[in-house]
Amino acid sequence: AGGECGPDRAGRIPGAEAGPTLAPERGPAWCRRIAAADGNTLVSALGVLFNTGAGQHILKNPLVVNSIIDKAALRRTDVILEVGPGTGNLTVKMLEKVKKVIACEIDPRLVGELQKRVQGTCLANKLEIKVGDILKTDLPFFDACVANLPYQISSPFVFKLLLHRPFFRCAILMFQREFALRLVAKPGSKLYCRLSINTQLLARVDHLMKVGKNNFRPPPKVESSVVRIEPKNPPPPINFQEWDGLVRIAFVRKNKTLSAAFKSSAVEQLLDHNYRIHCSLHNTVSSFLIYYILCTVTYILTSLREIPENFKIAEKIQTVLKDTGYSDKRARSMDIDDFIRLLHGFNSEGIHFS
């Protein structure tokens, strides 16, 4: 999320608060490093090998950095979460405006560059660096998230953010262009997918601006976009695991009718299993102990007697789809309200997705 502004003629890196950093001379040692680097790495002006395979594309254009910060509407009292700070262009600018920046970086080399950049300045005590994989780490408290994300973690990080508590105010995030357009896609759009509806269930999402590949060092192979994500507070009163289970089935083949999508044998087996457990709970649960006994084979077998011998989950599924009016609908054209009504229809008949 931070990045290179490029060295001047004297070899200094503009914006380096800790004093001038000399660009490496392009002598024999430099040439050997270039020759040894594979196609996923590039030597920066700081002498760092950027690993593009790990999503290390450093934002270098100060105009884009300033625009991102302006759109984040940062406050003096804010604690900001940044993921993938790189060499710190975005980080340093935010430190000038907020109470604290918590920068999460997986690459120890870039951590060192970021530390050197603020070392000995008044900004140093406002920066906290966490080293490690953000997807495997509990998120700290923060007011807003501003980041140029490694693109390969975009989807899991978005949902980690949206399920985080306590709520944050907003996130201003750089994504691959196509991913960003999927986030904001509406029903009927070619890009409308499970990602679109799940994100829009939990948050308001806006596409803020396009960012060309030449604004990065090294430039990625794809164009980028900046998106604003504002979580809905309070969140919709929906069990997200149930919701996602339904949406996952519907969008496996989003152009198929729901009637056809739910005829998959794997789907029928899953829903039959869940239905029998649901019936067990509602027919016989009378104590905390029995709830745990439900997990045993003996208990499940006993509960099967409550279900008619000729019961077929496929028939029940199709009945729900017909009664709710969604049998011939396709996921590509259904909005959040449609899926809420469909989920309620299934749940009211004892069919669950988690």
N, C-alpha and C positions, 0 to 999 in steps of 0.2 A: 504494500500500500504506500510506503514511502518510496523514494527512488532517486535516480540520478538526474541532475540537471545538466550534466556534461561539464568537462573541465574547460577553463579559459586558456588563453595562450600561455599563461605562466604555469599551467598544470593544476590550478586550484579548482576546487569543487564549490560552486556558488551555494550559499546557504549552509555551509558546514560551520556550525556554531563553535566547534572546538578548535578553530584555527585551520589554516590551509592544509589540505591533504594532497600530496604530489601524485600526479599520474605516473605510472610506471614507465620507464624508458623502454622503447621497443628494441632492445638489444637481443643477443642470442638467447638469453634465458627466457625472455618474453616469447620469442618465436618457438622455443621448445615447448612452452606451456600451451601455446595455441595448437601446435602439432599433436600434442598428447590429448587435447580435449576432444571428446566425441561430439556428435551432432546435437546433443542436448545441452551443451555448455557454451558459455561465452565469457571472455575476460572483460570485466568492466574497467572504467577508469580508476577504480579503487584497487584493482588487482584481484577482485573476487570472481571466481568462476560461477556464473549464474547457471543454475540447472533448470532449463526450460521444461524438462520432463517432470519436474516437481512444481511447475507453475510459477517459476521465478521470472516474471516479466515486470521490471521495475518501472513505475510511472515516472516519467522524466519531465513532462511539460508542466511548468509552474502555473500556467493559466488554467489547466485542467485541475490541478491540485487546489487552487484558490476557488474555482467554481464549485468543486465538491464541498469544500468547507463552508462556502456561502449557503449552499443548499441544505446543509446540515443544521443551520441556524443554531450554532453552538452557544452555550451560556457559560459565564465565568465559573458557575458552581458545578458544572458538569463533570462527571467521571465518564470517560470515553473508552470503549473497548475497540481495539484495532487488531485485526488478524492479518498476519503477513505484512509487517511493517517494512520489510526490505531494508534499505539503507536509510530510511527515515525522512524523506521529503515531506510526506503527508504528516508524519508524526510530529516533526519539529514545528510545523505551522499550527497544528492543533494545540501543542503544548503552550504556545503563546496566548491562546484564547480560553483555555479551560483550567479547571482545578487539577485534573489528573488524567493521564492516559495510561491504560493498561494494554501493553503491546504483547501479543502472543506470537511467538516465532519458533519454528521447528528447527531452523538451521543455526547452529551455534556460531558459524562464521559471520552471518548477518547480524546476529545478536551483538557480536564484538564490534562491528562497524557502527551499529546504532549507539552503543554505549560510548564509543569514542566521539561520536558526533555531538553528544550533549555533555560529555565529561568536562568539569570545571566551569560550567555555565549555570545560570540561575534556573535553567529548565530541568536540570538533572534530578532534583528532588521531586519533580512532578511526574516523572516517568517510572512506571513499574513494568519490568519485563518478565514475562512468563515463558520459559523454554519448554516446548513439547508440542504434542499433537492436540490441537484444539478440540478435535472430535472425541478424544479420550479424556478430556479434562472437564471438570465441573466449571461452568461459567461463573465469574465473579459478579458482584453487584455492579451495574453500570446504568447510566442514563440514556446513552445512545451508542450505537455501533457504527463506526465509519471505517471502511476497509476496501482495499483492492485485493479481493480474495484470490488464492490459487483456484483456478477454475474447476479443477477436478473434485473439490470438496463443496461446490456450490449447493447442490441439493441437500445433502445431509446437514450442512451447516444452517441453511435456511430453516429447516424444521427443528433443529436444536435451538435456534433462536426463538422461534415462535412458541415452543413449548416451555421456554424458560420462565421461571418466576423468581422474584417479583417482576412485573411488567417493566419494560423499558419504553422510552418515549418514541424512538424511531431508529431505523437503520438505513444508512446511505451506503450502498454496496455496488462495487464494480463487478459485472458479470460478462461472460461471453454473450454476444448480441442475441443469438438464437435462444439461449437460456432466459435472458431477460424478457424477450418477447413472449416466451411461453408463460412466464410468471403473470403477465398482464393480459394474456389472450382471453377472449370472450367466447361463449357458446357459438358454434357455427364456424369459428376460425379454424384453419388448417392446423395451427399450432396449439389449439385448445386440447388440454390433456389432464391427466391426474394431478400433475404438478400445479397446473393453473387453478383448478377448483379447490384443492387442498389449501393452497396458499391464500386464496381469496376468501375461504371460509374463516380463516384465523386472522386475516390482516387486510388492510387497505394497501394496494400496491399501485405505484405510479412510475412510469418510465420518464426519467428526467432529462437525459441527454445521451447522444451517441459519442463514442470516443474511438478515433481511428487507431489502427495498429501502430502507426509511426510515432505515437505518443509514449511508447514503451521502449525500454532497452533491456534485453533484446526484443524486437518486435514479435508479437505472437502471429500465428497463421490466421487468426480470426479477428473480426471486428468486435468491439466491446460496447457496453452500455452501462449507465449508472441508473440504479433503481432505488426508489424510496419505499420502505416497508414500515407500516405503522400498525402494530398489533391492536386488535379490537379488544377494548377493555370496558366492560366485562366481555369475556369470550362467549361465543354461542353455547347454550346449554346442551351440548352434544358430546357423547362419549367418542373421542377421536379415534380410538382403536376400532370401534364399531363402524364409524363413518368410513375410515380408510379401507376397511375390509370390503365394504360394499363398493366403494369407488374403484378399488383395485380390480374387482371382477368386471365391472362395467367397462373400464377403459382398456382391458387387455385387447379387445377388438372393438374400438370405439365406433366403428362404422356398422357393426352388427346390431340387430335389434336386441333388446334386453332379453326377449324370449329365447333367442338363439344363444346369447352369451351365457345364460344360466343353465343351459342343457349340457354343459361340460361335465363329464363324469367326476373330475376332480372337485369341481364346485359342489356338485350334489353330495359327494361323500363328506366334504367339510361341513356343509350345512346340516346334513343328517346327523352327524356326530354332535354338533352344537345343539341341535334341536332336542336330542335325547337327554343331553345334560341339563338343558333348560327345563324340560319336563320333570326330571328328577328333582331339581331344586324346588320347583313349585308344588310338587305333589307330596313330598315326604320330609322336607327339611323342618326339623323341630328343635334342633339344638346346635350349638357350636361344634360339638363332636361329630355329629352326623354330616356336617358340611365337609369335613375332612374325609370322612368315610366315602363320600361321593367320589373321591379320586381313585378309589380301588375298583378293581374289576368286579368284585362281588356285588358291590353296591350298584354299579351301572347295570349289571345283568338283572338284578332285582327290579330296577326301575323300568326295564323294558316291558314289564307286564302291564304298565300303565298305558302303553301305546298300542293301538290296534294292530293285530298281526298283519293285516293287509295294507298297513300304512306305507305310503310312498312319498318321499320328500319331493320328488320331481313334480308330482301333481300339486302339492301344496305351494311350491314355488310359483308355478304357472298360474295358480288361482290368485295368489297375491298380486302378481304382475297384472293380471287381467282386471282385478277389482280396483286397483289403484290407477288404472288407465295407462300404464307404462309398458305394456307388453310389446308394442310395436315401436316404441321410442328408441332412439339411439343416443348413446352417451355424448357424442360429439355436439348435440344440440340441447342438452339438458343443463339447467343452471342449478345453483345452490338450493333454491327452494324446491325444485323437482326432486333432488336427491334427499332432502330432508323428509319430504312427504313419503318417498319410497322407503326410506329407512324406518320411518314410523310404521308403515304398513307391514313390513317384515317383522319388526320387533313385536308388534301387537299380536302377531300370530305365533310368537315363540321362536321365530327364526332369527338367529344372531350370527354375527360375522367375526367375533373374537372370543 
